[in-house]
């Protein structure tokens, strides 16, 4: 049985949306470097990276701008290479308008999925004892905070030391509790504001998912040598990202954002298939 081999065409045959996305991403990266060198204390990632919704430094435009920022050259390069490699046939199949919609839906969906997991799963565990104290601020719940050691809370040991140091300085237990309350409110707010996501990876993984659905039997060569069907490549890659996201890789890679891009891409393609009766999409 013969399988179609995937060999992307040259960069001179860029489709319109992909060409413009490449240009915008490169311009943003150059701006990151130029602004950082001209103003060493200013990092546009702090303003245009996606903060946690509800945080003091969250702005609604960040759900778009975060997709055009990257941590370093290789982060940019691999995202743009994958965008070109897998996105060109998708744009040719979808058309420019629908491809652009798909790109932004999967990019925004990736962020929603990533922060949704943090909100529903991570934060309740991280702030379990802090939240209990904030709801019922007394000496006993404060002592529970001092005895706790939740994962994922940066500098929490220093905060607990500061709370313990407040006790002998306070005239009464009530004053100690009130001073500790103020400190923990500031700490929690700072922790939530510290979340920051950047990169086009969520949208790129959505495009990878679309390629696997629309060209399932096309051969992709891993490391330019190992052939694998696109559908198996997508399934394996998605499973790895899901596993790493659940387990926690210890890196700064938002694996669940990648999964989110694929999930939203799958749902959008299914919706379009149903609305326009186009089963050729998968």
C-alpha positions in Angstrom: 0.0 0.0 0.0 1.3 3.4 -1.0 1.2 6.4 1.4 1.6 10.0 0.6 4.8 11.4 1.9 4.7 14.9 3.4 7.3 17.2 1.9 6.5 20.8 2.5 7.2 23.2 -0.4 9.7 26.1 -0.2 9.3 29.3 1.7 8.7 31.2 -1.5 5.3 29.6 -1.7 4.0 30.9 1.7 0.3 31.2 2.0 -1.0 34.8 2.9 -2.0 34.2 6.5 1.1 32.2 7.4 3.4 34.7 5.7 1.9 37.5 7.8 1.9 35.5 11.0 5.6 34.8 10.5 6.3 38.5 9.9 4.4 39.6 13.0 6.0 37.0 15.2 9.5 38.0 14.0 8.8 41.7 14.5 7.6 41.1 18.0 10.7 39.1 18.8 12.9 41.8 17.4 11.0 44.4 19.4 11.5 42.3 22.6 15.3 42.4 22.0 15.4 46.0 21.0 13.3 47.3 23.8 15.1 45.1 26.3 18.5 46.6 25.2 17.3 50.2 25.0 15.5 50.0 28.3 17.1 47.3 30.5 14.4 47.6 33.2 11.5 47.2 30.7 10.3 43.8 29.5 7.3 43.8 27.2 6.6 40.3 28.3 5.4 41.7 31.6 2.8 43.7 29.8 1.9 41.6 26.7 2.3 38.1 28.1 -0.9 36.5 29.3 -1.5 36.9 33.1 -4.0 35.0 35.1 -7.5 36.4 34.7 -8.5 38.3 37.8 -4.9 39.2 38.6 -4.1 42.9 39.0 -1.9 42.9 35.9 -4.3 41.0 33.7 -5.5 42.9 30.5 -7.9 41.5 28.1 -5.7 42.2 25.0 -3.1 39.8 26.5 -5.2 36.8 25.2 -4.0 37.9 21.7 -0.6 39.5 22.3 0.7 36.5 24.3 0.7 34.4 21.1 3.3 36.7 19.4 5.9 36.6 22.2 8.6 34.0 22.6 11.2 33.2 25.3 14.2 32.9 23.0 15.3 32.3 19.4 14.7 28.5 19.4 11.3 28.9 21.0 10.4 31.2 18.1 12.1 29.1 15.4 10.5 25.8 16.2 7.0 27.4 16.5 7.4 29.2 13.2 8.9 26.2 11.5 6.0 24.0 12.6 3.5 26.8 11.6 4.9 26.8 8.1 5.4 23.1 7.7 1.9 22.0 8.9 0.0 25.2 8.4 0.4 25.7 4.7 -1.8 22.7 3.6 -4.3 23.6 6.3 -4.6 27.2 5.1 -5.0 25.9 1.5 -7.8 23.6 2.6 -9.6 26.1 4.9 -9.0 29.3 3.1 -7.3 32.4 4.6 -10.3 33.6 6.6 -11.2 30.3 8.2 -7.5 29.4 8.9 -7.0 32.7 10.7 -10.1 32.1 12.8 -8.9 28.6 13.6 -5.4 29.9 14.6 -6.8 32.4 17.1 -9.5 30.1 18.4 -6.9 27.4 19.2 -4.4 29.9 20.6 -7.0 31.5 22.9 -8.4 28.1 23.7 -5.0 26.9 24.7 -4.7 29.7 27.3 -8.3 29.1 28.6 -7.5 25.4 29.0 -4.2 26.0 30.7 -5.5 28.6 33.2 -8.7 26.6 33.7 -6.7 23.7 35.0 -4.7 26.0 37.2 -7.9 27.5 38.6 -9.8 24.3 39.1 -7.0 22.0 40.2 -3.7 23.7 41.1 -4.8 26.8 43.0 -7.2 25.0 45.4 -4.3 22.7 46.4 -1.7 25.4 46.6 -3.8 27.8 48.6 -5.8 25.3 50.7 -4.5 26.4 54.1 -4.2 30.1 53.1 -7.8 30.2 51.9 -9.0 28.5 55.1 -7.2 31.2 57.1 -8.6 34.0 55.0 -12.1 32.7 55.4 -11.7 32.2 59.1 -8.7 34.3 60.4 -7.8 33.1 63.9 -4.8 31.7 65.7 -5.6 28.1 64.9 -6.0 28.5 61.1 -2.9 30.6 61.1 -1.0 27.8 62.9 -2.2 25.4 60.2 -0.7 27.8 57.6 2.7 27.7 59.4 2.6 23.9 59.6 1.7 23.5 55.9 4.2 22.9 53.0 2.2 23.0 49.8 3.9 22.5 46.5 4.1 25.2 43.9 4.2 28.2 46.3 7.4 30.1 45.6 9.1 31.8 48.6 6.5 30.4 50.9 9.1 29.4 53.5 10.2 33.0 53.7 6.6 34.1 54.1 6.1 31.7 57.0 9.3 32.9 58.6 8.0 36.5 58.3 4.7 35.5 59.9 6.4 33.7 62.8 8.6 36.8 63.3 5.5 38.9 63.7 4.2 37.0 66.7 6.6 38.3 69.4 6.3 41.8 67.9 2.5 41.8 68.3 0.9 42.9 71.5 -2.0 40.4 71.3 -2.8 37.3 69.3 -5.5 39.3 67.5 -2.9 41.8 66.3 -0.6 39.0 65.1 -3.5 37.4 63.2 -4.4 40.8 61.6 -0.8 41.5 60.5 -0.5 38.0 59.2 -3.7 38.4 57.3 -2.4 41.5 55.5 0.8 39.7 54.6 -0.9 36.6 53.2 -3.4 38.6 51.2 -0.5 40.4 49.6 1.4 37.1 49.0 -1.6 35.4 47.4 -2.2 38.3 45.1 1.5 38.4 44.1 1.5 34.7 43.4 -1.6 34.9 41.2 -0.1 37.9 39.4 3.1 36.0 38.7 1.6 33.5 36.2 2.6 34.5 32.7 2.2 32.6 29.5 3.8 33.4 26.1 4.3 31.7 22.8 2.4 30.5 19.7 2.7 26.8 20.8 -1.0 26.4 21.7 -2.1 27.5 18.2 0.6 25.5 16.5 -0.5 22.3 18.3 -4.0 23.1 17.1 -2.7 23.2 13.6 -0.8 20.0 14.2 -4.1 18.4 15.3 -5.8 19.7 12.1 -3.1 18.2 9.9 -3.5 14.8 11.6 -7.3 14.9 11.1 -7.2 16.1 7.5 -4.2 14.2 6.3 -4.2 11.1 8.6 -2.2 8.7 6.4 0.4 11.2 5.3 3.9 10.0 6.4 5.9 12.3 8.6 9.6 11.6 9.0 10.7 11.9 12.6 14.3 13.1 12.8 14.2 13.0 9.0 14.5 9.2 9.1 11.6 7.4 10.9 8.3 7.4 9.0 5.1 7.6 10.9 1.5 8.3 9.9 0.3 11.8 10.8 -2.6 10.5 12.8 -0.4 8.4 15.0 2.2 11.2 15.3 -0.6 13.5 16.6 -2.0 11.0 19.0 1.4 10.1 20.5 2.5 13.7 20.7 -0.8 14.7 22.3 -0.6 11.8 24.9 3.0 12.8 25.8 1.9 16.4 26.4 -1.1 15.4 28.5 1.1 13.1 30.6 3.7 15.7 31.1 1.1 18.3 32.0 -0.6 16.1 34.6 2.7 14.8 36.0 4.4 18.1 36.0 7.7 18.2 34.1 9.4 20.7 36.3 10.1 22.9 33.3 8.6 26.2 32.3 6.8 24.6 29.4 3.0 24.9 29.5 2.2 21.4 28.4 -1.5 21.6 29.1 -1.7 24.7 26.9 -0.5 22.5 24.1 -3.2 20.0 24.9 -5.8 22.8 25.1 -4.9 24.0 21.6 -5.5 20.5 20.3 -8.8 20.1 22.2 -10.2 23.4 20.9 -8.9 22.6 17.4 -10.7 19.2 17.5 -14.0 20.8 18.7 -13.9 23.6 16.1 -13.2 21.2 13.2 -16.1 18.9 14.4 -18.3 22.0 14.6 -17.4 23.1 11.1 -17.9 19.5 9.8 -21.3 19.4 11.2 -22.3 22.9 10.1 -21.0 22.7 6.6 -21.3 18.9 6.1 -17.7 18.5 5.1 -16.5 15.1 6.3 -13.3 15.5 4.3 -11.9 17.5 7.2 -11.2 14.2 8.9 
